Amino acid sequence: MKLIAIIEALSPIVMIFGMLMLIVPIVDALYGDATSDWFMIFGLVYIALGFFLYRIIEWKYKLIELSLMESLIAYSLAWIIIPCLSAIPLSIELSIPFENALFESISGFTGTGFTVITHLDTLRHGIRLWRGLMQWIGELGVIVFGAVFLPFFWKFGHILYSLERPSRISASLRSTAFKIFYMYFLVTVVGIIVCIYLGVEPLDAVVHVMTAIATGGMSNYDANYEKVFQYAPLSIYPITALMIMGGFNFVILSYILDGDLRKAWENEEFRAYIYINVFFTVSAFILALPIMNWSVERSLLYGSFNAISALTTTGFNIGNIASMPPFLKILLIFAMFIGSMSFSTAGGIKVVRFVVLLKRLKSYTLSFLSGGGITQDTLLGDEILDEREVSNMLLYIVLHFVIVLLGASLLKSIIPQVDFIDALFEAMSAANCVGLSVGLVSPNAPLGAKIVLMALMYFGRLEYTPLLVLLGLILYREYRIIKHR
């Protein structure tokens, strides 16, 4: 394993991250706020550090190709290094403990939306924008940004990109990266224009649209999106549409933007995603109506909006989630667990895995009832899935469920007075990168609880790639030891 190759792969990512940080003091200056000097200082430091590391390594070692294992390690490290680099100036500027700044940064870049910062309404405009930008960048993918803005990145970044966005829209990975960025940017700009037209303040429109399409859910207000809804109620329509679109597979989004709705509807995962959205919207409305003693309008608004937010793993909320009855919380837990489509900005086990799980359960049931006389292949659309592929999907679902239960149990042991359903809700929200909270996340939460939630956010966003890499390294080391005996 070549450590120098991993450093070279990470250096352009650090460089482009430093460039993005310079946006913060620029926005502060435009709004007449006190300039976030530490963002400017560290932004310039990161640009210089990334540039010189890359140039020195390139000059001394020429072209360095990454192996698959090195790419996996670089990919896993990038998602730790970037939040750490963000946390340093954020901690200094806001005078908050580093662990809180790190929690906020991991939550931001993983698209989770948890926050441990209070009085969001009073933050400088540049830092408010940065919180939204973290999610917009993180959910599009830091590797995609490197691929789009740094042409030389492709000499070793093609494997990194395929790890972050494993599907293609165009013939090549590079053209796929450009098309994804174009669609993402286009939908964001249109959403901002629509929200401003409907009465949303410009900065609120930018941040909430970025975090809606990124299915992130960070807001400029302690009351979350509800504050925007109060002064611009019509904004709920584009925001809801953007949350649902954020859950689209990028291939499906490409079909829709090209006007080929028929081709989009032919995709089985897309149809299932629409049906599941309808199911949870109606279920939340039906449950909220009698249990919460709300009006029909309030039940439809509060129940359905929060259900869509949970399913798309966005994390915007209207109303107090903590005060909801257990039945509604369990419904939201189930929605968060499923999540949205594969190859999207959303989290969860993904609709495609859920569909395969249902198909396999049906197959097992038929086989059991017929004494093994009836067996069925697992079909996804017109494609027969390989048994190994199906097993990998089912294994991921089991692994994800076990990790969430472990996280909930740890939260319960760290904060004994918390109800287990609330601990499960928070763990599910973290592992699926949602951000809906029943109140466990706060600046004063125990450090152990923050560590558990940060770990869940990190591993959930990377779909446990770091764990698999670690397992691979251990097995490889054991193999080398046995081979040399």
Residue, then its C-alpha position, 0 to 999 in steps of 0.5 A: m500500500k502506497l501512503i504517498a498515493i493516498i496523500e496525493a489523492l487527498s491533496p486536491i480535495v483539500m485544495i478545492f475545499g479551501m477555495l469553497m471556504l473563502i465564500v464565507p468571508i465574501v458573503d459576510a462582507l456583502y451583508g456588512d457583517a464582521t468578516s469570518d477571518w478564520f475561514m479566510i485564513f484557513g481557506l488560504v492555508y488549505i489551498a496552499l497545503g493541498f497545492f504544494l502537497y500535490r505538486i511536490i508528490e507529482w514532481k518527485y514520484k510522477l504519476i501514481e496510480l491508486s489501487l482499489m484498496e488505496s482508493l477505499i482508504a482515501y475515500s474513507l479518510a476524505w470523509i473524516i478529514i474534510p469535517c475536521l478541516s471545517a471544524i477548526p475555523l467553525s470552532i474558533e469563529l463561534s467560540i464553541p468546543f471543538e467536539n461541537a464544531l466537529f459534530e456540526s461539520i460531520s452532520g453537515f457534510t454527511g447530509t444529516g442535519f443534526t445541529v448543536i449550535t444554538h441561536l442560529d437566527t443570529l449567526r453571521h450570514g456567511i456561516r449560515l450559508w456555510r452550513g447549507l453549503m456543507q450539505w450541498i457539497g457533501e450530498l453531491g459528493v466531495i469527489v464529484f466536486g474534485a472531478v468537475f473543478l480539477p481536471f487533473f484529478w482524473k489521473f487517479g480519481h476515477i476509482l474514487y469517483s466510482l466508489e462515491r457514485p457507482s452508476r453512470i448517466s453518460a458513457s464515461l465517468r467524467s461526463t457523468a460527473f459533469k451531468i450530475f453537477y449540471m442537473y444538481f446546480l440547475v434544480t437548485v437555481v430554479g428552486i431558489i428563484v421559485c422560493i424567492y418569488l413565493g416570499v422567502e428571504p434570499l439567504d433563506a431561499v438559498v440555504h433551504v433549497m440547497t439543503a432540500i435538494a441535498t436531502g440535508g435539512m439544515s436550517n437558518y433557524d432554531a425552529n428549523y423550516e417551520k420559521v420559514f413556513q410561518y412567514a412564507p407558507l406557500s414555500i412548502y410546495p417547492i420545498t416538498a417537491l425538492m425533497i422528493m426530487g432529492g430522493f430521485n436516482f440521478v438517472i431518473l432525474s436525468y430522464i425527467l429533466d429530458g422530458d422522458l417521463r415514460k422511461a422514468w416510470e418504467n423503472e421499478e425502483f422509481r415506481a416503488y419510491i412514488y408508491i412508498n411516498v404515498f403510503f407514508t403520506v397517507s399513513a401519517f395523516i391517518l395516524a395524526l388525525p385521531i391521535m393528535n386531535w388536530s384538524v384535517e389541515r393540520s394533520l395533513l400538513y404536520g403529519s405528511f410533511n414530516a413523513i416525506s421529510a423522514l422518507t427522503t431523509t431530509g430532516f426538515n420538520i414542522g412541529n415538535i417531533a418529541s411531543m409526537p406519540p410513539f405510533l407516529k415516531i415508529l412510522l417515521i423510524f420505518a420511513m427513515f430506515i427505508g430512505s429513498m432511491s439508490f444513486s441519489t442524495a438520500g440515505g436509508i437502506k434505499v428503495v431498491r434494497f427494500v423492494v428486493l427484500l419484499k421480493r425475496l420474502k415472497s419467494y421464501t413464502l411460496s417455497f415454504l408453502s409449496g414444500g420447495g416446489i415453487t421457486q422464483d428468480t429475483l427480478l428487478g424490472d426485466e433484469i434477473l438479479d444474481e444470487r450473490e447480488v441479492s445476498n449482498m443487499l440482504l446482508y447490508i439491510v441486516l448489518h444496517f439494522v444491527i448497527v442502528l440497534l447497537g447505536a440505540s442501545l449505546l445511547k440508552s446506556i449513556i442517557p438512561q432516562v431516555d425512552f428506548i423508542d426515542a433512542l432508537f429514533e435518534a440512532m435511526s436518524a443519524a445512521n440514515c443521515v436524516g436529522l430529525s430529532v426528538g431532543l437528544v441532540s443538543p450542545n449539552a448532550p454527553l460527549g459519549a452520545k455525540i461520539v455515537l451519533m457522529a460514528l453513526m452519521y459517518f458510517g451510514r453516509l459511507e454505507y459502512t465502507p470504512l468497516l469493510v476496508l478495515l476488515g479487508l486489511i485485517l484479513y489481508r494481513e492474516y493472509r500474508i502472515i499465514k502465507h509466509r509461515 
